[in-house]
Amino acid sequence: MSTPYDRPSDPAKRHSAAMTDGPDRAGARSMLKAVGFSDDDLAKPVIGVCTTWIETMPCNLNQRALAPHVKEGIRAAGGTPMEFNTIAVSDGVSMGTTGMRASLVSRETIADSIELVARGHLFDGLVCLIACDKTIPAAVMALARLDIPGLVLYTGSIAPGRWRGKDVTIQDVYEGIGAYNAGKISKEDLHELESAACPAAGACGGQFTANTMATALEFLGISPAGRNDIPALDTSKKAASEEAGRLVVDLVRRDMRPSSIITKASLENAAASVAATGGSTNGVLHLVAIAKELDIDFTIDDFDAISARTPIIADLKPFGRFVATDVHRAGGVALVARELKKAGLIDPTTLNVDGRTLGEIADAAVETEGQEVIVPIETPIKSRGGIAILRGNLAPEGCVVKLAGSERTHHRGPARVFDCEEETFAAVKAGKIVAGDVVVIRYEGPAGGPGMREMLHVTAAIVGEGLSDEVALVTDGRFSGATHGFMVGHVCPEAVKGGPIAALREGDTIVIDVDSRRIDVELADDEIAARLADHVTPAPKVTSGALAKYASLVRPASEGAVTMPA
């Protein structure tokens, strides 16, 4: 009597055959049959379908609805999907609290968990559904480690809310908090705003970190072109999900792996997309981290050079007029690729998982007549990209300044020094920060935080107070993509590692000069050294659990804040 054991393995089951094929694997097959898989199912390539669904945010809320469409596409193409999920932490919800310490740490945990499930169950391929900030790079990091055929699909941006006749986003709410504390709006106004800003499922709407990275992933080639910018609740997102399922089976059969897609050139293309759209400083952190996973020599200095030569051509929040749903209506992020290709600012030969080159994707862009979201490269919004890397005696290993939301390139002023975000917010709220100040927030770096909290609670309060054009902020922490103003983050070395930022005292004069790529405190080297010699590092804020593990293993922000064995 013939049994499935006698059937030759499908050549596309490069990994899963060792789990499912032959009489020696009867135990595994028995367990999988309890789930509902048949002999025919187990004879096909096994494709993991990862969701990051969670009920703590709107960002990932539609993923349970989209995952069945991905699975339908996999089955239609001759594969067998196996769905699983992992965690996510909402930056927007945890912002301004100690919960934000978990955000960047979650990137590592998400990547680790995807890797472990895929390795543990010998998947032949993988589709990851992502949305909130850290889920996006984490999924790519996991794919890069595994180097099995796969892709990442962004489940879409939220629609803007409507408040008093204008479109609003979560950025407006956080800035509204500052306006309320400054007496500019009432508590009734703020409550009405918070109730309107986030109308349904989808990730934050401006070119904040989620949409910055969703854009970058299309340029990186690991997301199917033209599919990430489809809004979360657009009816065509279901078809895009099914298409992703069909596509991953094709990638498996062709053995097209992430290492063939993600290259130095495609990372440079992704960086150009961040620069051209005025994207989040987190894009620097995450692209460097992805490069680390494939041992590609891509650094913060590469990012600086790319941003310096790449104009801003997208009129997007937090500094512009439009949001991600407007990009989709305008013709999608392919319009950005088209404009950058015209100026020779991208490598058009890099591959996308859909089989096309970036140049072919750019050439196929279809622009909506009269759109104003993406402007011609010949008449850019700004002549250079929205990010620069600075060094100096305050950040000898580098730091990141966001330029898209500020016209200033120089600031000199007295340091107002705080050892945590909460102290800083209290000072801003109490009106203790004045024009000319340089607000310094330290001990919030990857190890010192731990977790490198975003500072939107503070930066939005500064904007709400009306001080964004008159103060600067410097931190070894990081910023939300919704941040705008003259803000410098990712200072390396961080304070807890004995970086010069730990030597600062109240009133020291800090000079930030973007044109010369410098950030300095006006102190002699021997004075800085003497202060650091006398410096006593504070006790760790966390001594056990996931955060403590992260603090002990994390690399500097200049290296992507990845965790690596000592």
Secondary structure by P-SEA (a helix, b strand, c coil): ccccccccccccccccccccccccaaaaaaaaaaacccccccccbbbbbbbbcccccccccccccaaaaaaaaaaaabbbbbbbbbbbbbcccccccccccaaaaaaaaaaaaaaaaaaaaccccbbbbbccaaaaaaaaaaaaaacccccccccbbbcccccccccccaaaaaaaaaaaaaccccaaaaaaaaacccccccccccccaaaaaaaaaaaacccccccccccccccaaaaaaaaaaaaaaaaaaacccccccccaaaaaaaaaaaaaaccccaaaaaaaaaaaaacccccaaaaaaaaaaccccccccccccccaaaaaaaccaaaaaaaaaaaccccccccccccccaaaaaaaccccccccccccccccccccccbbbbbcccccccccccccccccccccccccccccaaaaaaaaaacccccccbbbbccccccccccccccaaaaaaaaaacccccbbbbccccccccccccccccccccccccccccccccccbbbbbccccbbbccccaaaaaaaaaacccccccccccaaaaaaacccccccccccccc
